Amino acid sequence: MPRSFRSIALAGAALAALASLALVDLPFETATAQTATTTLDKPAIEKIVRDYIVNNPEILIEAQKELTKRQEAAQAAAARQKLAEKPATLENSKLQAVLGNPNGDVTLVEFFDYNCGYCKRALGDVNELIEADPKLKVVLKEFPILGRGSAEAAQVSAAVNVIAPAKYRAFHDKLLAAQGQVDGAAAIQAAKDVGVDQAALKKAFSHPDVKATIEESYDLANQFGVESTPTFILADAILPGAVGVDALKKRIAAVRECGKATC
């Protein structure tokens, strides 16, 4: 919602809330006496509330903070409910790319796009986690949302995973660490650089698992409300953005301690 419309909405909510308080919070005797002498109609009450807000504009900031807090709590609750019923394809799809320990005791899922700057930043965090934690399983979900180049790169990436899964991580790291925008040509070159057979790769583009991989990721993203990259899913938490290696380590430790991302 644009900032101006958000402010209007918040002001309206504040008006309604304060109008209710204006009536409810009056002592009984005062309300009775006022009813006997003066009837305040809706416009009059709204004017009183409006004047109060104009004279105390900081209340809008307080209202916005409270609204954001409640929305985030509602979203977190909805995410926990969805994750309690998560499909097996989220963590154990035959189509997914797996890094780290495929039989790990904790699974970290990442939705990513090869042209996502924050995904590039998170690459080092994920690799650090893998190297430091031999019990961690990392599942990568191709989620190209940043244009045609991203879609082409995802297609090549899925094809690499189909024909050369042992070389996938080297390919993934090379392409995601590349400077600037990448596309199909850049992805093919990255695959060549890590030793993927080019003829087999081009043939794999038509393999049904390539298209299915990306379609499955889109479907999962839709189910869990994933709209940006990177987005991590860990146990009962959905974590949008490059949250940082320390935050991820803390949540992984919590999952091992209590089965939740926050104990």
Helices and strands as residue ranges (DSSP letters): H 3-24, H 28-37, H 42-55, H 58-84, H 89-92, E 97-100, E 106-112, H 117-132, E 136-142, H 148-163, G 165-167, H 168-176, H 184-193, H 198-204, H 208-224, E 231-234, E 237-240, H 245-258
